[in-house]
Amino acid sequence: MPALSRRASALVIALAPLVALPAATAGNAPGCGTLTPRACLDTAIDAMGGRARLQSVSHIEWQGMGHTLLMEQSYRQEPFLASYQRYHEWLDFAGARVRSEQTLTWPQAGGTSPTDITSTLVMTPQGGDYRSGERSQPLPGNARVVLDERLQMEPMRLLLTADHATHLRYGKPQMLHGVLHTSLAFDVDGRTWQVLLDPVTHLPDALQRTRTFDDFWYAWGDVSEQIDYDNWILVDGFHYPSTRIEERNGKVWRSTQVLTVTIDGATPASTFDTTHARPADGTFASRWELPFDGKHPVALAPGVDLYPGAWNTALIKQDDGVVVLESPISPVYTAGLLDLARQRYPDLPIKAVLTTSDSWPHAAGVREAVARHLPVYALDLNLPLLQRLVDAPHRIHPDHLQRQPAAPDWRIVSGRTVIGSGAQRIELYPLRGADTGRQYMVYFPASRLLYASDTLVLDPKSGALYQPELMAEVAQAVDRAHLDVRTVFAMHQGPTPWKQVLALLKAANKGATKGGTD
């Protein structure tokens, strides 16, 4: 199953090591009795359709649909919002080639932009392309491993992957669907996978592993993953699971339904054409581990500097210390921001780190702030999620907090909260809206400047508001607090006149919208 997340590279299905499970004796393998692990695997291969027939499959083509729960940015957490996908995929086992086409329907466009996003990803031994609209670009380096594993974990190939793997052994039997299943563990490129076999049908009902991800789940470090195979159908004599449900950290994350599947059918000659060279082999850093670029600050007010980026940040100089606005993207990125604060203001301590939203990429660097024993100002509703984020293990790729554990110093924002005094005083206000209930805004009274968290984005072509509801709720919060706003900026938007935002709201609502003064 391909994976695509909003504003991110497509089809990220990275794999990471799983700590080996305790070995079990053959007698503890339900359905396999005293068989050796190899003999038990042979039984499962026979149940799928037989070794010779599985090995003879050159390629498959399938079409399907599915949905993904947007755990990383649902406005109110559970129950989560969902995106919806249509898939068309070709997997060429003989040629080690993949082509995956996807149409993603996004739920948060708010009527201001197309909700359907189409993309195509192609990988061959020689080349690799990612295409969206008129754009075609090379695949990122980590896609090489991603797509190789996509071929290995396809249900038609999964048991053959186990057959060619090293250290095949029994794991501890596990309950699944109310039935005790045999667990077969094996290592692929030094990483452990575990397949659960039904004791009666001997079909593989689930694949388990613990791994890191390079999508929005990057923030959680070592993530336990389980892919359940269900709704089996008979295709050309093969038993094939048409439904695949992926769980991450014990929660259902994605469900994909195969609607049609063709085995060794005709494939157009241009299916796997590429224009870019395939990424070289090797170890690739996560795309989230970007270095912080502090070379081009934008002065918003005396002592207030904005650092534009994919996720904006700011430094606020006060008489008794520096306030860091946001800790996004990753501990690596946030470390660069914190280091810059030290360099720019060597005589002042960092007195506060503000994390204004519960969206995972917005808070992914908070672990670095905790590792440095810095006070973190967090919204009351977000504290349980942030605590889980801080507690999450990062053993596979240890970060600063994993190497040097520290207790968080949470400063809870449940109402108007003042930091500092005088000209650089700032005030924090929970938004408490229907879509903004897990965000707070930051107000600078002396400069009549407002930071609106993740609520303001202007369409680069039309200038219209993305999701006007978000800014309508900000305007309501500004009115409730009787704030006098001249300029507003946000996580993904530079400084914008407040009057302009109010005019855009009025146009979106086709009526008057209350707001602050100019």
C-alpha positions as CSV (number, residue, x, y, z in Angstrom):
1,M,0.0,0.0,0.0
2,P,1.4,3.4,-0.9
3,A,1.4,6.2,1.7
4,L,0.9,9.9,1.1
5,S,0.6,12.6,3.7
6,R,-0.3,16.2,3.2
7,R,2.5,18.5,1.9
8,A,4.9,15.6,2.0
9,S,6.7,13.2,-0.3
10,A,4.4,10.3,-1.5
11,L,4.3,6.7,-0.6
12,V,6.6,6.6,2.4
13,I,6.7,3.1,3.7
14,A,10.1,3.0,5.4
15,L,11.3,0.0,7.5
16,A,13.4,-0.2,10.7
17,P,14.7,-2.8,13.1
18,L,12.5,-4.8,15.4
19,V,13.9,-6.1,18.6
20,A,13.9,-9.9,18.3
21,L,11.0,-11.6,20.1
22,P,11.6,-14.5,22.5
23,A,12.1,-17.7,20.6
24,A,9.3,-20.4,21.0
25,T,9.5,-24.1,20.6
26,A,7.8,-25.8,17.7
27,G,5.3,-27.2,20.1
28,N,4.1,-23.7,20.8
29,A,3.3,-23.0,17.2
30,P,-0.5,-23.3,16.8
31,G,-1.4,-25.2,13.6
32,C,2.2,-26.3,13.0
33,G,2.6,-28.7,15.9
34,T,6.2,-29.9,16.1
35,L,7.2,-28.7,12.6
36,T,10.3,-26.7,12.3
37,P,9.9,-23.0,11.4
38,R,11.0,-23.8,7.8
39,A,8.4,-26.6,7.5
40,C,5.7,-24.3,9.0
41,L,6.6,-21.6,6.4
42,D,6.4,-24.2,3.7
43,T,2.8,-25.0,4.9
44,A,1.9,-21.3,4.6
45,I,3.4,-21.0,1.1
46,D,1.3,-24.0,0.0
47,A,-1.8,-22.4,1.5
48,M,-1.2,-19.3,-0.6
49,G,-1.0,-21.2,-3.8
50,G,2.3,-23.1,-3.8
51,R,6.0,-22.3,-4.0
52,A,6.4,-22.9,-7.7
53,R,3.3,-20.8,-8.6
54,L,4.2,-17.9,-6.3
55,Q,7.8,-17.9,-7.7
56,S,6.4,-17.9,-11.3
57,V,4.5,-14.6,-10.8
58,S,6.4,-11.9,-12.7
59,H,4.2,-8.9,-11.9
60,I,0.8,-7.8,-10.7
61,E,-1.4,-4.8,-11.3
62,W,-4.1,-3.7,-8.8
63,Q,-6.5,-0.9,-8.3
64,G,-8.2,0.1,-5.1
65,M,-9.3,2.7,-2.7
66,G,-8.8,3.5,1.0
67,H,-8.7,6.1,3.7
68,T,-6.0,7.4,6.1
69,L,-6.8,8.8,9.6
70,L,-5.1,12.2,9.9
71,M,-3.9,11.6,13.5
72,E,-1.1,14.2,13.0
73,Q,-3.4,17.2,12.4
74,S,-7.0,16.4,13.2
75,Y,-8.5,19.6,14.8
76,R,-9.9,17.8,17.9
77,Q,-7.9,14.6,18.0
78,E,-10.1,11.5,18.2
79,P,-12.3,10.8,16.3
80,F,-9.8,11.7,13.6
81,L,-10.4,13.4,10.3
82,A,-9.7,11.2,7.2
83,S,-8.2,11.6,3.8
84,Y,-9.3,9.4,0.9
85,Q,-7.2,7.7,-1.8
86,R,-7.7,5.9,-5.1
87,Y,-4.8,3.7,-6.1
88,H,-3.5,2.2,-9.3
89,E,-0.3,0.3,-8.9
90,W,2.0,-2.0,-10.9
91,L,4.6,-4.2,-9.1
92,D,7.2,-5.9,-11.3
93,F,8.9,-8.5,-9.1
94,A,11.1,-9.8,-11.9
95,G,12.4,-6.4,-12.9
96,A,12.4,-4.8,-9.4
97,R,10.1,-2.0,-10.7
98,V,7.2,-0.1,-9.1
99,R,4.7,2.4,-10.5
100,S,2.1,3.8,-8.2
101,E,-0.6,6.3,-9.1
102,Q,-2.6,8.0,-6.5
103,T,-5.5,10.5,-6.2
104,L,-5.7,11.9,-2.8
105,T,-8.9,13.7,-1.6
106,W,-8.0,16.1,1.2
107,P,-10.7,17.1,3.8
108,Q,-9.4,20.5,4.9
109,A,-9.2,22.6,1.7
110,G,-12.3,24.6,2.8
111,G,-13.5,25.3,-0.7
112,T,-10.6,27.6,-1.6
113,S,-8.5,25.1,-3.6
114,P,-8.8,21.7,-5.3
115,T,-9.3,18.9,-2.9
116,D,-8.0,16.2,-5.2
117,I,-4.2,15.8,-5.5
118,T,-2.8,13.4,-8.1
119,S,0.7,11.9,-8.1
120,T,2.7,9.2,-9.8
121,L,5.8,7.5,-8.4
122,V,8.0,5.3,-10.5
123,M,11.1,3.4,-9.4
124,T,13.3,1.1,-11.5
125,P,16.9,-0.2,-11.0
126,Q,18.0,2.7,-13.2
127,G,15.7,5.6,-12.5
128,G,13.1,7.1,-10.1
129,D,10.5,9.9,-10.6
130,Y,7.9,11.6,-8.5
131,R,5.3,13.4,-10.6
132,S,2.5,15.7,-9.5
133,G,0.7,17.9,-12.0
134,E,3.2,19.2,-14.5
135,R,6.1,18.7,-12.2
136,S,8.5,15.8,-12.3
137,Q,11.4,15.5,-9.8
138,P,13.9,12.9,-8.7
139,L,12.9,10.7,-5.8
140,P,14.5,11.4,-2.4
141,G,17.3,9.1,-1.5
142,N,15.3,7.2,1.1
143,A,12.8,6.2,-1.6
144,R,15.2,3.6,-2.9
145,V,14.8,1.5,0.3
146,V,11.1,2.3,0.6
147,L,10.2,0.9,-2.8
148,D,12.5,-2.1,-2.6
149,E,10.6,-3.0,0.6
150,R,7.3,-2.4,-1.1
151,L,8.1,-5.3,-3.4
152,Q,9.2,-7.5,-0.5
153,M,6.1,-6.9,1.6
154,E,3.4,-7.3,-1.1
155,P,1.2,-10.2,0.0
156,M,1.9,-12.1,-3.2
157,R,5.6,-12.0,-2.2
158,L,5.7,-11.8,1.6
159,L,6.2,-15.5,2.3
160,L,8.9,-15.8,-0.4
161,T,10.6,-12.8,1.3
162,A,10.5,-14.9,4.5
163,D,11.8,-17.9,2.6
164,H,14.9,-16.0,1.4
165,A,15.5,-14.2,4.7
166,T,17.9,-15.1,7.5
167,H,17.3,-16.4,11.0
168,L,13.9,-17.8,10.5
169,R,12.5,-18.8,13.9
170,Y,9.3,-19.1,15.9
171,G,8.2,-16.1,18.0
172,K,5.8,-16.2,20.9
173,P,2.2,-17.2,19.7
174,Q,-0.2,-14.2,19.6
175,M,-3.9,-13.7,19.7
176,L,-5.5,-12.2,16.6
177,H,-9.2,-12.2,15.7
178,G,-9.7,-14.2,18.9
179,V,-7.5,-17.0,17.7
180,L,-4.0,-18.0,18.8
181,H,-1.7,-17.5,15.8
182,T,1.7,-18.9,15.0
183,S,4.4,-16.3,14.9
184,L,7.2,-16.6,12.4
185,A,10.1,-14.1,12.8
186,F,12.8,-13.5,10.2
187,D,15.5,-10.9,9.4
188,V,15.6,-8.9,6.2
189,D,18.7,-6.8,5.7
190,G,19.4,-7.0,9.4
191,R,15.8,-6.0,10.3
192,T,13.2,-8.3,11.9
193,W,9.8,-8.9,10.5
194,Q,7.2,-11.1,12.1
195,V,4.3,-12.8,10.3
196,L,1.3,-14.2,12.1
197,L,-0.1,-17.4,10.6
198,D,-3.7,-18.6,11.1
199,P,-3.6,-22.1,12.8
200,V,-6.2,-23.6,10.5
201,T,-5.8,-21.9,7.1
202,H,-2.1,-21.3,7.5
203,L,-2.5,-18.0,5.6
204,P,-0.6,-14.9,6.8
205,D,-3.0,-12.8,8.7
206,A,-0.7,-10.0,9.8
207,L,2.8,-8.5,9.5
208,Q,4.4,-6.9,12.5
209,R,7.6,-4.8,13.0
210,T,8.9,-1.9,15.1
211,R,10.4,0.8,12.9
212,T,10.9,4.5,12.3
213,F,9.0,6.4,9.7
214,D,9.9,9.3,7.4
215,D,6.3,10.7,7.2
216,F,4.5,12.6,9.9
217,W,5.1,9.6,12.3
218,Y,8.8,10.6,12.3
219,A,8.1,12.5,15.5
220,W,7.3,9.3,17.4
221,G,10.6,7.6,17.0
222,D,10.2,3.8,17.3
223,V,6.7,3.0,16.1
224,S,5.1,-0.4,16.4
225,E,3.4,-1.3,13.1
226,Q,0.9,-4.1,12.3
227,I,-0.6,-4.7,8.8
228,D,-3.6,-7.0,9.0
229,Y,-4.5,-9.0,5.9
230,D,-8.2,-9.8,5.5
231,N,-11.1,-10.3,3.1
232,W,-9.3,-13.0,1.2
233,I,-10.3,-13.6,-2.5
234,L,-9.3,-16.3,-5.0
235,V,-7.4,-14.9,-8.0
236,D,-6.1,-17.3,-10.7
237,G,-5.8,-20.0,-8.1
238,F,-4.0,-17.8,-5.5
239,H,-5.5,-16.8,-2.1
240,Y,-5.1,-13.0,-1.9
241,P,-6.0,-10.6,0.8
242,S,-8.1,-7.7,-0.7
243,T,-8.2,-5.7,2.5
244,R,-5.2,-4.4,4.3
245,I,-5.5,-2.5,7.6
246,E,-2.4,-0.8,9.0
247,E,-2.1,0.0,12.7
248,R,0.6,2.2,14.2
249,N,1.2,2.2,17.9
250,G,-1.9,0.2,18.4
251,K,-4.3,2.5,16.6
252,V,-5.8,1.9,13.2
253,W,-4.2,4.4,10.8
254,R,-5.0,3.3,7.3
255,S,-7.3,0.9,5.5
256,T,-6.9,-0.1,1.8
257,Q,-9.3,-2.1,-0.3
258,V,-8.1,-3.8,-3.4
259,L,-10.9,-3.7,-6.0
260,T,-9.3,-5.4,-9.0
261,V,-6.0,-7.4,-9.2
262,T,-4.4,-8.8,-12.4
263,I,-1.6,-11.3,-12.3
264,D,1.0,-11.3,-15.1
265,G,-1.3,-9.2,-17.4
266,A,-0.3,-7.0,-20.3
267,T,1.6,-3.9,-19.2
268,P,2.1,-0.8,-21.5
269,A,5.7,-0.4,-22.6
270,S,5.9,3.1,-21.1
271,T,4.7,2.1,-17.6
272,F,8.1,2.2,-16.0
273,D,9.6,5.1,-18.0
274,T,11.6,7.5,-15.9
275,T,13.5,10.8,-16.5
276,H,15.6,11.0,-13.4
277,A,18.4,8.7,-12.2
278,R,17.7,6.3,-9.4
279,P,19.0,7.4,-6.0
280,A,22.3,5.8,-5.1
281,D,22.5,3.1,-2.5
282,G,23.5,4.2,1.0
283,T,22.2,5.5,4.3
284,F,20.0,8.6,4.0
285,A,19.1,11.0,6.7
286,S,15.4,11.7,7.4
287,R,14.0,14.5,5.3
288,W,12.8,16.0,8.6
289,E,16.3,16.4,9.9
290,L,16.9,19.6,8.1
291,P,19.5,22.1,9.4
292,F,18.0,25.3,10.7
293,D,18.6,28.3,8.4
294,G,18.9,31.5,10.4
295,K,20.5,33.6,7.7
296,H,17.5,35.7,6.6
297,P,15.6,36.9,9.7
298,V,12.7,39.4,9.2
299,A,12.4,42.0,11.9
300,L,8.7,42.2,12.9
301,A,9.2,44.6,15.8
302,P,12.0,45.7,18.1
303,G,13.4,42.5,19.5
304,V,11.1,40.3,17.5
305,D,12.7,38.4,14.6
306,L,10.9,36.0,12.3
307,Y,12.8,33.1,10.7
308,P,10.8,32.1,7.6
309,G,10.8,28.5,6.5
310,A,8.5,25.6,5.8
311,W,7.4,26.0,9.4
312,N,8.1,29.6,10.7
313,T,9.8,30.3,14.0
314,A,10.8,33.5,15.8
315,L,13.0,34.7,18.6
316,I,11.7,37.3,21.1
317,K,14.3,39.2,23.1
318,Q,13.1,40.4,26.5
319,D,15.1,42.1,29.3
320,D,15.5,38.9,31.3
321,G,15.8,36.3,28.6
322,V,14.8,35.0,25.1
323,V,11.5,33.5,24.2
324,V,11.6,30.9,21.4
325,L,8.4,30.8,19.3
326,E,7.7,27.2,18.1
327,S,9.9,24.1,18.1
328,P,8.9,22.5,14.8
329,I,10.0,19.8,12.3
330,S,12.5,17.8,14.4
331,P,15.0,17.9,17.3
332,V,17.7,18.6,14.8
333,Y,16.0,21.6,13.3
334,T,15.0,22.9,16.8
335,A,18.5,22.4,18.1
336,G,19.7,24.8,15.4
337,L,17.1,27.4,16.4
338,L,18.1,27.1,20.1
339,D,21.8,27.3,19.2
340,L,21.1,30.5,17.3
341,A,19.3,32.0,20.2
342,R,22.4,31.3,22.4
343,Q,24.7,32.8,19.7
344,R,22.6,36.0,19.2
345,Y,22.0,36.6,22.9
346,P,24.9,35.0,24.8
347,D,24.2,37.0,27.9
348,L,20.6,36.0,28.2
349,P,19.1,32.7,29.1
350,I,16.3,31.0,27.0
351,K,13.4,31.6,29.4
352,A,10.6,30.0,27.4
353,V,9.8,27.8,24.4
354,L,6.3,28.2,23.0
355,T,4.6,25.3,21.3
356,T,1.2,26.6,20.1
357,S,-0.4,23.7,18.3
358,D,-0.9,19.9,18.6
359,S,0.0,19.2,15.0
360,W,2.9,16.7,15.1
361,P,5.3,18.5,12.8
362,H,4.7,21.7,14.7
363,A,5.8,20.1,18.0
364,A,8.3,17.5,16.7
365,G,11.2,19.5,18.1
366,V,9.8,19.8,21.6
367,R,11.9,16.9,22.7
368,E,15.1,18.9,22.1
369,A,13.7,21.7,24.4
370,V,13.0,19.2,27.1
371,A,16.5,17.7,26.7
372,R,17.9,21.1,27.3
373,H,15.8,21.6,30.5
374,L,13.9,24.6,29.0
375,P,10.4,25.6,30.2
376,V,7.8,24.7,27.5
377,Y,4.5,26.6,27.3
378,A,1.8,24.2,26.1
379,L,-1.9,24.5,25.8
380,D,-3.8,22.5,28.5
381,L,-5.6,20.3,26.0
382,N,-2.3,19.4,24.3
383,L,-0.4,18.3,27.4
384,P,-1.4,14.5,27.2
385,L,-0.2,14.3,23.6
386,L,3.0,16.3,24.3
387,Q,3.8,14.1,27.3
388,R,3.4,11.0,25.1
389,L,5.7,12.6,22.5
390,V,8.3,13.2,25.1
391,D,8.0,9.7,26.5
392,A,8.1,8.0,23.1
393,P,11.2,5.7,22.7
394,H,13.8,6.7,20.1
395,R,16.2,3.7,20.4
396,I,16.6,3.0,16.7
397,H,17.8,6.5,15.9
398,P,18.5,8.0,19.3
399,D,18.0,11.8,19.7
400,H,19.3,14.1,22.4
401,L,16.5,13.2,24.8
402,Q,16.9,9.5,24.3
403,R,20.6,9.8,25.0
404,Q,20.2,12.2,28.0
405,P,16.7,11.7,29.5
406,A,15.2,14.8,31.2
407,A,11.8,15.6,32.8
408,P,9.7,18.2,31.0
409,D,9.1,21.6,32.6
410,W,5.6,22.2,31.3
411,R,4.0,25.6,31.8
412,I,0.3,25.2,31.2
413,V,-1.6,27.7,29.1
414,S,-5.3,27.5,30.1
415,G,-6.2,31.2,29.9
416,R,-4.5,34.6,29.3
417,T,-0.8,34.0,30.2
418,V,1.7,36.9,30.3
419,I,5.5,36.4,29.7
420,G,7.8,39.3,30.4
421,S,7.1,43.0,31.1
422,G,7.5,46.3,29.4
423,A,7.7,46.9,25.7
424,Q,8.5,43.2,24.9
425,R,5.7,41.7,27.0
426,I,3.8,39.0,25.2
427,E,0.4,37.5,26.0
428,L,-0.8,34.0,25.2
429,Y,-4.5,33.3,24.6
430,P,-6.2,30.0,23.9
431,L,-8.3,30.1,20.7
432,R,-10.9,27.6,21.8
433,G,-12.7,27.5,18.4
434,A,-14.3,24.6,16.7
435,D,-11.3,24.0,14.5
436,T,-8.7,25.9,16.6
437,G,-9.4,24.5,20.0
438,R,-5.9,23.0,20.3
439,Q,-4.0,26.2,19.4
440,Y,-3.2,29.4,21.2
441,M,-2.2,32.8,19.8
442,V,0.6,35.1,20.9
443,Y,0.0,38.9,21.2
444,F,2.6,41.6,21.3
445,P,0.8,44.6,22.8
446,A,3.5,47.2,22.2
447,S,3.7,46.5,18.5
448,R,0.1,45.4,18.0
449,L,1.4,42.2,16.4
450,L,-0.4,38.9,16.6
451,Y,1.0,35.4,16.0
452,A,-2.0,33.2,14.9
453,S,-0.4,29.8,15.2
454,D,-1.5,27.5,12.3
455,T,-4.5,29.4,11.1
456,L,-3.4,31.8,8.4
457,V,-2.4,30.8,4.8
458,L,-3.1,32.9,1.7
459,D,-3.4,31.3,-1.6
460,P,-0.3,32.4,-3.6
461,K,-2.4,32.9,-6.8
462,S,-5.7,34.3,-5.7
463,G,-4.7,35.7,-2.3
464,A,-7.8,34.1,-0.8
465,L,-7.8,32.6,2.7
466,Y,-7.2,28.9,3.0
467,Q,-9.9,27.5,5.3
468,P,-11.5,30.8,6.3
469,E,-13.1,29.2,9.3
470,L,-9.7,29.2,11.0
471,M,-9.2,33.0,10.7
472,A,-12.9,33.6,11.6
473,E,-12.2,31.9,14.9
474,V,-9.0,33.9,15.4
475,A,-11.0,37.1,14.8
476,Q,-13.6,36.0,17.4
477,A,-10.8,35.3,19.9
478,V,-9.3,38.8,19.2
479,D,-12.7,40.3,19.9
480,R,-13.2,38.3,23.1
481,A,-9.8,39.5,24.4
482,H,-10.3,43.1,23.2
483,L,-6.9,43.1,21.4
484,D,-5.8,45.9,19.1
485,V,-4.1,44.2,16.2
486,R,-2.3,45.8,13.3
487,T,-0.3,42.9,11.8
488,V,-0.7,39.1,11.9
489,F,1.7,36.3,11.0
490,A,1.4,32.5,11.4
491,M,3.2,29.2,11.1
492,H,2.9,29.2,7.3
493,Q,2.3,32.9,6.6
494,G,4.5,36.0,6.9
495,P,3.4,39.3,8.3
496,T,0.1,40.4,6.8
497,P,-2.0,43.5,7.6
498,W,-4.9,42.7,9.9
499,K,-7.2,44.9,7.8
500,Q,-6.5,42.7,4.8
501,V,-7.3,39.6,6.7
502,L,-10.6,41.0,7.9
503,A,-11.5,42.1,4.3
504,L,-10.8,38.6,3.1
505,L,-13.0,37.2,5.9
506,K,-15.8,39.6,4.9
507,A,-15.5,38.4,1.3
508,A,-15.5,34.8,2.3
509,N,-18.5,35.3,4.5
510,K,-20.3,37.7,2.2
511,G,-21.0,39.8,5.2
512,A,-19.4,41.9,8.0
513,T,-16.8,40.3,10.2
514,K,-15.8,41.8,13.5
515,G,-12.1,42.2,14.2
516,G,-9.5,44.4,15.8
517,T,-8.6,47.9,14.7
518,D,-5.8,48.9,12.3
